[in-house]
Amino acid sequence: MKLSMVSTGVLLGSALLLSACSAPNRVQQHIASNAVIEQIGEGEYKGRYRNLYRPAKGYPTYPVTCAADCYPAHPAVSCKTPGQDCQYTGVQRAPELKTGYSLQWLGHASFLVQTPDGQQLLFDPVFGQFDWPVSWAQHFAGIIKRPYMPKLTAQQLANIDAVLYSHLHYDHFSHASIAQIGNKATYYLPMGMADYMPRGGYNIIEQAWYSHSQQGGLNIHLMPAHHFNSRKLFNDDNRALWGGWLLEHSGKTLFFAGDTGYSAHFSDIKQRYGEIDICLLPIASYHHEENGDGYRYVHTTPEDALVAAAELGCKVMIPWGYGNASWQMGDISSHSPLLRLLHMQQQLQSTVPLLILNEGDSVSL
């Protein structure tokens, strides 16, 4: 049987595509001599990662907790309905830091960052709904609709130098987004997460807590977070590490905390690295009354984030996790965390400068 030139080309193109998709990834591990790797030492879960600070029983105590009237309306937050479908309309003022970093908040936990030496980085890029198969399940269930979804142009994606993921949860780690970004960028992951990357010739660097890599003039450090990690339905809890990322260039720092609860690791980071210039801190997914403090154990409340920012010595704090681009997981409305943050800033008389963004906003600092 003879094949036409067209069908031959289609077959050849398909073969090349399949070959690229099945190409092995290139994985390196960077573990500093003073790295911290916290794992279970014995028993059924031996070798699985765990948080640095764990109470002997129950949940920890927190420095401060909003007890009543936590979500008052704020004149700088304009909403269609109370706390829902809002825009921050206040002054977006930041101190004159002259760090050389610029960034765009793409929504939820996703940020596009330009470093002082001109590199383009992405934190936790998830461009659509939850990654498959959760996106499939939520579509048929008709729940957790994401009204705004961040997008970058094909040219922007082609110019990405590095992608930094904090953990495996479906709202932070997306195979679909990785396919859009492609394999030209270097992917920085906590230990064990390379096993969950799709095949396709990706360049991957895994790091332990307090280990670093260098890309151009940029130092990329993995920081501890107080969270957990899983991807599959059964039996892969905490087989991969989780964390936040600290960028450092010519002494100027930017910290992306990833999903995290409040713990002493914030003070530890300050002790090791000094005051942080720019802090990207989560303020959502803490509110779930029927689960007691379970959500708060692994997610910071707005007041937790304000305390953490002070302990980190943040020269400016940019909150994330709320907004019209969020999935509202564990929160009572799209902007309830922001309303609580602004309320608790006054209650605590916090002196940490806040820079409040709406999804899609860009800023140079």
Phi and psi in degrees as a GROMACS rama.xvg file:
@    title "Ramachandran Plot"
@    xaxis  label "Phi"
@    yaxis  label "Psi"
@TYPE xy
-93.5656  140.217  LYS-2
-101.411  140.007  LEU-3
-71.2197  162.951  SER-4
-61.758  -35.9603  MET-5
-64.759  -49.6358  VAL-6
-66.3332  -34.1307  SER-7
-63.5072  -41.7485  THR-8
-64.3704  -39.5988  GLY-9
-63.0096  -44.3643  VAL-10
-63.9479  -41.6775  LEU-11
-64.5882  -43.417  LEU-12
-62.9714  -41.0022  GLY-13
-64.0989  -40.0286  SER-14
-64.1217  -41.3483  ALA-15
-64.5912  -39.4434  LEU-16
-65.0459  -44.7116  LEU-17
-63.053  -37.6825  LEU-18
-63.9635  -42.4914  SER-19
-64.6659  -40.5655  ALA-20
-67.8894  -27.0653  CYS-21
-97.6477  0.450977  SER-22
-63.129  137.566  ALA-23
-66.9164  146.732  PRO-24
-79.707  156.842  ASN-25
-106.379  114.549  ARG-26
-118.214  127.905  VAL-27
-117.435  153.125  GLN-28
-119.876  128.923  GLN-29
-112.521  111.045  HIS-30
-127.751  109.487  ILE-31
-70.539  160.483  ALA-32
-64.0072  -27.5646  SER-33
-105.216  21.5115  ASN-34
-64.7086  155.45  ALA-35
-113.852  120.989  VAL-36
-124.385  105.468  ILE-37
-99.1738  112.337  GLU-38
-134.176  156.914  GLN-39
-70.4119  131.836  ILE-40
-89.6593  -19.575  GLY-41
-156.536  171.594  GLU-42
87.5635  -168.105  GLY-43
-59.3998  -33.9821  GLU-44
-103.986  23.6227  TYR-45
-53.2397  134.096  LYS-46
90.4997  -11.0741  GLY-47
-80.3668  147.905  ARG-48
-75.7554  157.521  TYR-49
-149.639  166.023  ARG-50
-72.8961  154.608  ASN-51
-67.2968  -42.5753  LEU-52
-115.167  112.573  TYR-53
-130.592  125.558  ARG-54
-66.1511  148.977  PRO-55
-63.614  -28.7264  ALA-56
-154.71  139.156  LYS-57
68.6961  -148.362  GLY-58
-106.175  156.446  TYR-59
-73.4492  166.695  PRO-60
-90.1519  152.687  THR-61
-118.817  150.851  TYR-62
-58.8276  -36.0338  PRO-63
-156.31  147.341  VAL-64
-140.041  129.948  THR-65
-70.077  124.024  CYS-66
-103.714  -27.135  ALA-67
-155.637  150.937  ALA-68
50.5487  52.9796  ASP-69
-84.9352  -10.7211  CYS-70
-129.542  49.3155  TYR-71
-68.102  149.108  PRO-72
-59.5413  149.681  ALA-73
-127.528  136.215  HIS-74
-62.3664  -20.3999  PRO-75
-94.1108  4.53574  ALA-76
-120.187  107.803  VAL-77
-97.1731  120.348  SER-78
-123.657  148.869  CYS-79
-71.8428  -41.1588  LYS-80
-133.405  164.416  THR-81
-52.9448  116.489  PRO-82
72.028  6.78165  GLY-83
-129.133  139.197  GLN-84
54.9624  66.1187  ASP-85
-115.48  164.865  CYS-86
-134.624  138.561  GLN-87
-81.7995  124.319  TYR-88
-114.281  6.58067  THR-89
-77.6549  179.611  GLY-90
-70.8667  129.409  VAL-91
-97.9579  92.4778  GLN-92
-118.063  132.154  ARG-93
-129.067  152.961  ALA-94
-65.6038  157.661  PRO-95
-77.5619  86.2534  GLU-96
-88.0902  -32.7859  LEU-97
52.8603  51.6135  LYS-98
-85.0962  -24.4386  THR-99
90.0526  -5.72319  GLY-100
-86.3892  143.527  TYR-101
-132.29  153.562  SER-102
-150.978  158.58  LEU-103
-128.407  127.966  GLN-104
-84.1815  116.796  TRP-105
-88.8539  -4.76542  LEU-106
111.93  150.941  GLY-107
51.9585  -112.106  HIS-108
-108.987  7.17144  ALA-109
-92.1028  128.353  SER-110
-133.414  142.262  PHE-111
-103.917  123.539  LEU-112
-123.14  132.534  VAL-113
-104.421  127.276  GLN-114
-85.9635  166.812  THR-115
-59.0392  -25.1215  PRO-116
-96.312  16.6212  ASP-117
86.8968  6.46416  GLY-118
-76.9888  149.533  GLN-119
-108.136  121.333  GLN-120
-123.092  152.213  LEU-121
-122.208  131.397  LEU-122
-99.3967  129.375  PHE-123
41.1273  54.3336  ASP-124
-70.8015  120.202  PRO-125
-133.342  104.928  VAL-126
-88.863  -17.8014  PHE-127
-120.724  -146.37  GLY-128
-71.9491  -174.778  GLN-129
-46.9904  148.863  PHE-130
-64.9197  156.388  ASP-131
-64.0211  142.891  TRP-132
-93.4853  0.0913312  PRO-133
-63.5278  -35.617  VAL-134
-60.7834  -39.0524  SER-135
-65.1117  -44.8791  TRP-136
-65.4296  -44.1116  ALA-137
-69.1762  -29.0677  GLN-138
-63.2584  -46.1589  HIS-139
-76.1149  -27.6405  PHE-140
-79.0914  -19.1557  ALA-141
71.4776  30.5609  GLY-142
-125.618  169.424  ILE-143
53.312  49.4351  ILE-144
-69.9454  139.394  LYS-145
-108.413  102.693  ARG-146
-68.221  -31.3167  PRO-147
-119.823  131.24  TYR-148
-124.564  126.095  MET-149
-66.7028  146.272  PRO-150
-138.797  145.913  LYS-151
-122.397  151.606  LEU-152
-72.0105  162.664  THR-153
-59.1142  -35.8736  ALA-154
-68.3439  -40.7976  GLN-155
-62.1395  -43.1096  GLN-156
-64.1062  -38.1995  LEU-157
-66.7211  -23.2924  ALA-158
-93.5943  4.15836  ASN-159
-71.2501  128.213  ILE-160
-92.0826  -33.1196  ASP-161
-152.282  146.67  ALA-162
-123.658  128.505  VAL-163
-120.312  115.977  LEU-164
-104.834  142.411  TYR-165
-92.4002  -34.8405  SER-166
-168.167  -178.812  HIS-167
-92.6757  -6.90844  LEU-168
-60.9377  150.71  HIS-169
-67.2135  -18.2883  TYR-170
-91.1728  2.37631  ASP-171
-125.837  -18.3274  HIS-172
-136.81  119.796  PHE-173
-134.821  116.947  SER-174
-62.0468  -36.7733  HIS-175
-63.2754  -40.7389  ALA-176
-70.0688  -37.2989  SER-177
-61.2299  -40.5999  ILE-178
-62.6611  -36.7423  ALA-179
-69.0453  -38.5377  GLN-180
-71.7649  -40.1605  ILE-181
89.1793  -173.014  GLY-182
-106.972  14.9268  ASN-183
-78.0187  -31.6443  LYS-184
-76.2584  159.717  ALA-185
-94.4008  133.375  THR-186
-102.62  121.556  TYR-187
-103.303  126.659  TYR-188
-137.391  149.332  LEU-189
-64.6046  161.335  PRO-190
-54.1514  135.92  MET-191
88.9881  -14.3502  GLY-192
-77.8255  -17.4776  MET-193
-60.5015  -28.3182  ALA-194
-64.1034  -18.5348  ASP-195
-102.744  -1.0833  TYR-196
-74.3759  145.91  MET-197
-67.3931  154.573  PRO-198
-76.6387  150.368  ARG-199
158.466  23.5808  GLY-200
72.3518  33.6011  GLY-201
-80.6761  143.143  TYR-202
-90.8923  117.201  ASN-203
-126.584  134.95  ILE-204
-122.712  119.271  ILE-205
-94.9286  141.698  GLU-206
-132.128  152.435  GLN-207
-94.3147  165.122  ALA-208
-57.5107  136.05  TRP-209
65.587  24.1674  TYR-210
-106.075  158.486  SER-211
-140.074  159.421  HIS-212
-125.528  163.505  SER-213
-124.612  128.891  GLN-214
-129.575  108.837  GLN-215
62.994  -131.412  GLY-216
-90.3487  9.88016  GLY-217
-103.376  129.466  LEU-218
-95.8109  130.857  ASN-219
-118.165  110.925  ILE-220
-109.409  138.242  HIS-221
-92.9099  127.146  LEU-222
-106.154  155.24  MET-223
-65.3032  154.081  PRO-224
-137.968  159.949  ALA-225
-106.014  90.0855  HIS-226
-150.793  -145.725  HIS-227
-160.462  174.935  PHE-228
-144.541  135.916  ASN-229
-164.863  158.346  SER-230
-136.876  -37.5318  ARG-231
-98.1255  167.907  LYS-232
-70.4416  -35.2198  LEU-233
-128.271  136.525  PHE-234
62.4303  32.7403  ASN-235
-127.633  16.3294  ASP-236
-57.3555  124.098  ASP-237
63.0391  23.9307  ASN-238
-76.8493  -16.2359  ARG-239
-121.042  150.02  ALA-240
-77.4941  166.55  LEU-241
-132.892  167.185  TRP-242
173.711  179.404  GLY-243
-110.911  173.902  GLY-244
-126.447  135.084  TRP-245
-115.686  120.928  LEU-246
-97.4454  139.767  LEU-247
-139.4  126.628  GLU-248
-140.402  119.197  HIS-249
52.2737  38.8997  SER-250
83.8139  -5.00637  GLY-251
-96.8851  133.205  LYS-252
-122.625  148.118  THR-253
-135.851  127.542  LEU-254
-118.447  123.549  PHE-255
-109.005  114.858  PHE-256
-78.607  -17.7797  ALA-257
66.0531  -179.001  GLY-258
-67.185  132.166  ASP-259
-162.229  145.707  THR-260
-88.9948  172.451  GLY-261
-77.9519  133.986  TYR-262
-159.821  -179.644  SER-263
-70.1513  -3.50524  ALA-264
-64.6244  -25.5203  HIS-265
-64.411  -45.0841  PHE-266
-63.256  -37.2336  SER-267
-61.1927  -42.3211  ASP-268
-62.4766  -45.1089  ILE-269
-59.6875  -40.8633  LYS-270
-63.58  -36.8122  GLN-271
-81.6836  -36.8051  ARG-272
-118.472  -4.18558  TYR-273
80.533  -172.546  GLY-274
-62.857  142.191  GLU-275
-98.2436  132.448  ILE-276
-69.0336  -54.486  ASP-277
-124.098  124.122  ILE-278
-117.214  120.799  CYS-279
-101.726  103.518  LEU-280
-120.023  138.158  LEU-281
-78.761  147.889  PRO-282
-134.562  21.5033  ILE-283
-131.871  176.467  ALA-284
64.4512  37.6551  SER-285
-110.922  -13.7632  TYR-286
-105.25  105.176  HIS-287
-154.517  86.755  HIS-288
-58.3076  -38.6903  GLU-289
-69.3787  -15.3923  GLU-290
-100.468  15.6956  ASN-291
59.9494  -128.493  GLY-292
-96.3992  11.3082  ASP-293
-57.5176  -42.9436  GLY-294
-68.6879  -41.4916  TYR-295
-67.0241  -27.4434  ARG-296
-57.9891  -31.3665  TYR-297
-120.815  8.11412  VAL-298
-140.539  139.151  HIS-299
-81.5007  134.553  THR-300
-71.2681  165.804  THR-301
-56.6421  -38.7733  PRO-302
-71.2035  -34.0799  GLU-303
-59.8431  -42.6132  ASP-304
-65.5007  -38.1147  ALA-305
-65.0436  -40.9064  LEU-306
-65.0876  -43.9196  VAL-307
-61.1145  -41.0804  ALA-308
-61.294  -39.6665  ALA-309
-66.5014  -40.6701  ALA-310
-68.6545  -30.8577  GLU-311
-78.2591  -15.7843  LEU-312
70.3374  36.5008  GLY-313
-64.2331  129.125  CYS-314
-82.5199  -19.6065  LYS-315
-155.362  139.941  VAL-316
-114.117  126.984  MET-317
-112.068  112.382  ILE-318
-81.6385  156.061  PRO-319
-148.866  168.829  TRP-320
109.548  -26.2208  GLY-321
-87.5458  -178.612  TYR-322
110.423  172.12  GLY-323
-70.0802  -14.8447  ASN-324
-91.9513  -2.25811  ALA-325
-86.2822  168.31  SER-326
-95.0163  1.70921  TRP-327
56.4877  35.1185  GLN-328
-72.9407  114.051  MET-329
78.8725  7.45742  GLY-330
-117.512  158.219  ASP-331
-86.5906  -17.3376  ILE-332
-162.574  173.468  SER-333
-61.8955  -35.6821  SER-334
-119.646  15.8104  HIS-335
-59.4159  -39.2661  SER-336
-62.4536  -37.5752  PRO-337
-67.6393  -41.9918  LEU-338
-60.9449  -41.2494  LEU-339
-67.5653  -37.3461  ARG-340
-61.6058  -48.1383  LEU-341
-65.6441  -36.6463  LEU-342
-65.4451  -47.7756  HIS-343
-73.3774  -25.4422  MET-344
-58.5135  -41.8708  GLN-345
-71.4997  -43.4602  GLN-346
-62.1792  -39.4735  GLN-347
-87.4576  -7.51424  LEU-348
51.7263  46.2632  GLN-349
-66.9679  136.031  SER-350
-101.723  2.99857  THR-351
-73.0389  122.63  VAL-352
-63.5948  131.637  PRO-353
-103.456  137.183  LEU-354
-119.492  107.353  LEU-355
-93.7364  126.198  ILE-356
-114.977  154.303  LEU-357
-99.5048  157.198  ASN-358
-54.4058  132.865  GLU-359
93.5165  -13.4259  GLY-360
-67.9697  146.147  ASP-361
-120.233  152.057  SER-362
-152.524  145.788  VAL-363
-113.36  136.591  SER-364
